Amino acid sequence: MIRIMSMGQVPAEEIFNRNIPTSNVSETVAEIIREVRTRGDSALRDYTAKFDGAVLDSLIVSPEEMEEAFKQVEPEFLAVLEKAAANIRKFHSRQVRNSFVINDENGIIMGQKVIPVDRAGLYVPGGTAAYPSTVLMDLIPAKLAGVPEIVMATPPGRNGKINPAILAAAKVGGADLIVKVGGAQAIAAMAYGTESVPKTDKIVGPGNAFVAEAKRQVYGTVSIDMIAGPSEILVVADGRSNPRHVAADLLSQAEHDRTASAVLVTDSMELALAVQKEIERQLPLLEREQIARVSIDQQGKIIVTENLREAIRAANEIAPEHLELCVDNPFDYLDEIRHAGSVFLGRNCPEALGDYMAGPNHTLPTQGTAKFSSPLSVDDFVKKTQFTYFTREALNRVAEDVALFARKEGLTGHANSALSRGEEDL
């Protein structure tokens, strides 16, 4: 049963489950990466047979397989995929950055070019659940950024095929190449390249401990989005909230993983008790009851505060992945929220809406990293290159200033470089 406590009984930094002991997988992952770098496709086939039980003739999903999968998916779900994709495009299109040029001083031109990465790698996990929503959330920002080629890797089932819903989402989102490889070996393949898998410049997407460790180890060779931890939700709710709704929202995250954190902060002991009771009523109704039960019993908490302002202060200290504000006039509190991955405002905006249909991205910072990082966006798939042009006359106007600055740092070569253009050509 979820615990009820008063604010202050547990330090804010311990409210969420952020000190999870993990098995040491670094050596195993390092070996997998070495094997993939050395043996390429052969290693990928071996690891796919070992970990996924699939013997593959080809590592690449063929156009025929795409069409077959598309036909297997219900028309109703295809329609939902298209609606979700449209919402995601609408939101993320506002993130597209433009290059700029400054030319307001005589003889000086400066600017910045916004350039997409040449090739992006997207990892989509398999295993206990398939996430076509993650396909859309990762693919669409990359497409809007203008990435010329997008490679998606996801593990096959024992029959050597990819979940049809995953392939349908990939087609709707516009993946260019889909690879039947999962785990650390998929990350290694996209980081270094093999005969079938091209090397990418940035890898995004969630995964298990092996995937997370592989992303950590290849960082520097490629860029990555983040090292994601277990799912987190913090619900701030007042006494007018419906306990059935609050309990359902907490369970929506608890069912992700046994180590997920679902926490309610409220100024109402009456609501706290009602939500505790309602969670027990709803738990047996879940398909993933056993997973959610462990999460609720071990990580779940209901914290009772003196007032909502105290709850908001706690939210900023915790910096949750998902933050729901189930209160009257939620926009009154929005400016006070400084640290959260994604905020859901009001009593009719469950976090699940953001997972699938609303439009903002669901790949979010966890483990308190919302204090300094952001949700996945178009920005993750571009880089900036700046440029500068000075005529000789423009340089001569500032050459002495440059030289003075350089000498202050003891760099006389820099000073000479700036001053040399003022001398007569020999």
MODALIN-V878009 format. One record per backbone hydrogen bond with DSSP energy under -1.0 kcal/mol. CO is the residue of the C=O (numbers start at 1). NH is the residue of the N-H. E is the energy in kcal/mol with one decimal. If there is no record, write none. Layout:
CO_NH_E ; CO_NH_E
This chain:
3_302_-2.4 ; 5_304_-2.7 ; 6_9_-2.3 ; 11_14_-2.2 ; 12_15_-1.3 ; 16_18_-1.6 ; 23_25_-1.1 ; 25_29_-2.8 ; 26_30_-2.5 ; 27_31_-2.1 ; 28_32_-2.2 ; 29_33_-2.7 ; 30_34_-2.3 ; 31_35_-2.4 ; 32_36_-2.4 ; 33_37_-2.5 ; 34_38_-2.0 ; 35_39_-3.5 ; 36_40_-1.8 ; 39_42_-1.5 ; 40_44_-1.8 ; 41_45_-2.6 ; 42_46_-2.0 ; 43_47_-2.7 ; 44_48_-2.1 ; 45_49_-2.1 ; 46_50_-2.2 ; 47_51_-3.1 ; 48_52_-1.8 ; 48_54_-1.4 ; 59_180_-3.5 ; 62_66_-2.1 ; 63_67_-2.3 ; 64_68_-2.4 ; 65_69_-2.5 ; 66_70_-2.4 ; 67_71_-1.8 ; 74_78_-2.2 ; 75_79_-2.2 ; 76_80_-1.7 ; 77_81_-2.7 ; 78_82_-2.1 ; 79_83_-2.1 ; 80_84_-2.8 ; 81_85_-2.7 ; 82_86_-2.2 ; 83_87_-2.1 ; 84_88_-2.5 ; 85_89_-2.6 ; 86_90_-2.3 ; 87_91_-2.1 ; 88_92_-2.6 ; 89_93_-2.2 ; 91_94_-1.2 ; 92_95_-1.6 ; 100_112_-2.3 ; 102_110_-2.3 ; 105_108_-2.0 ; 107_391_-2.0 ; 109_389_-2.7 ; 110_102_-3.9 ; 111_387_-2.4 ; 112_100_-2.0 ; 113_385_-2.6 ; 115_383_-2.7 ; 119_201_-3.1 ; 120_151_-3.1 ; 121_204_-2.5 ; 122_153_-3.0 ; 131_135_-1.1 ; 132_136_-1.7 ; 133_137_-2.4 ; 134_138_-2.0 ; 135_139_-2.6 ; 136_140_-2.1 ; 139_143_-2.4 ; 140_144_-2.6 ; 141_145_-1.7 ; 142_147_-2.0 ; 143_146_-1.2 ; 149_120_-2.2 ; 150_176_-1.6 ; 150_177_-1.6 ; 151_122_-3.2 ; 152_179_-3.4 ; 153_124_-2.5 ; 157_160_-2.2 ; 161_157_-2.9 ; 163_167_-1.8 ; 164_168_-2.6 ; 165_169_-2.0 ; 166_170_-2.1 ; 167_171_-2.1 ; 168_172_-2.3 ; 169_173_-2.8 ; 170_174_-1.9 ; 170_175_-2.5 ; 177_152_-3.1 ; 178_61_-2.7 ; 179_154_-2.2 ; 179_181_-1.6 ; 183_187_-1.3 ; 184_188_-2.5 ; 185_189_-2.2 ; 186_190_-2.2 ; 187_191_-1.7 ; 188_192_-2.5 ; 189_193_-2.4 ; 190_200_-3.3 ; 197_194_-2.9 ; 201_223_-2.4 ; 202_121_-3.7 ; 203_225_-1.2 ; 204_123_-3.0 ; 208_212_-2.8 ; 209_213_-2.3 ; 210_214_-2.2 ; 211_215_-2.5 ; 212_216_-2.0 ; 213_217_-2.3 ; 214_218_-2.1 ; 218_221_-1.8 ; 218_222_-1.8 ; 222_220_-2.4 ; 223_203_-2.6 ; 231_261_-2.6 ; 233_263_-2.4 ; 234_324_-2.4 ; 235_265_-3.2 ; 236_326_-2.7 ; 238_241_-1.8 ; 242_246_-2.2 ; 243_247_-2.5 ; 244_248_-1.9 ; 245_249_-2.1 ; 246_250_-2.2 ; 247_251_-2.3 ; 248_252_-1.6 ; 250_254_-1.9 ; 251_255_-2.0 ; 253_256_-1.6 ; 257_260_-1.6 ; 261_233_-2.1 ; 262_301_-1.5 ; 263_235_-2.8 ; 264_303_-3.2 ; 265_237_-2.0 ; 266_305_-2.8 ; 268_272_-2.0 ; 269_273_-2.4 ; 270_274_-1.9 ; 271_275_-2.9 ; 272_276_-2.2 ; 273_277_-2.0 ; 274_278_-2.3 ; 275_279_-2.5 ; 276_280_-1.3 ; 277_281_-1.4 ; 278_282_-2.3 ; 279_283_-2.3 ; 282_285_-1.8 ; 283_286_-2.0 ; 286_289_-1.1 ; 288_292_-2.5 ; 289_293_-2.9 ; 290_294_-1.7 ; 291_295_-2.0 ; 292_296_-2.8 ; 293_297_-2.7 ; 294_298_-2.5 ; 295_299_-2.5 ; 295_300_-1.4 ; 301_264_-2.4 ; 302_5_-2.7 ; 303_266_-2.5 ; 304_7_-2.4 ; 307_311_-1.2 ; 308_312_-2.4 ; 309_313_-2.2 ; 310_314_-2.0 ; 311_315_-2.2 ; 312_316_-2.1 ; 313_317_-1.6 ; 314_318_-2.4 ; 315_319_-2.5 ; 320_341_-2.4 ; 321_342_-1.4 ; 322_234_-2.3 ; 323_344_-3.0 ; 324_236_-3.2 ; 325_327_-1.5 ; 325_346_-2.2 ; 326_238_-1.8 ; 329_332_-1.9 ; 330_333_-1.8 ; 333_336_-1.2 ; 334_337_-1.3 ; 342_323_-2.3 ; 344_325_-3.0 ; 350_353_-1.7 ; 351_355_-1.3 ; 352_356_-1.1 ; 353_357_-1.7 ; 353_358_-2.4 ; 363_376_-2.6 ; 366_369_-2.2 ; 368_371_-1.5 ; 369_372_-2.0 ; 369_373_-1.7 ; 377_380_-1.4 ; 378_381_-1.9 ; 379_382_-1.2 ; 381_117_-2.2 ; 383_115_-3.1 ; 385_113_-3.9 ; 387_111_-2.1 ; 389_109_-2.7 ; 391_395_-2.4 ; 392_396_-2.5 ; 393_397_-1.2 ; 395_398_-1.4 ; 395_399_-1.3 ; 398_402_-2.4 ; 399_403_-2.6 ; 400_404_-2.4 ; 401_405_-2.3 ; 402_406_-2.6 ; 403_407_-2.7 ; 404_408_-1.9 ; 406_411_-2.6 ; 407_410_-1.7 ; 411_415_-1.5 ; 412_416_-2.8 ; 413_417_-2.2 ; 414_418_-2.0 ; 415_419_-2.2 ; 416_420_-1.9 ; 419_422_-1.7 ; 420_423_-1.2
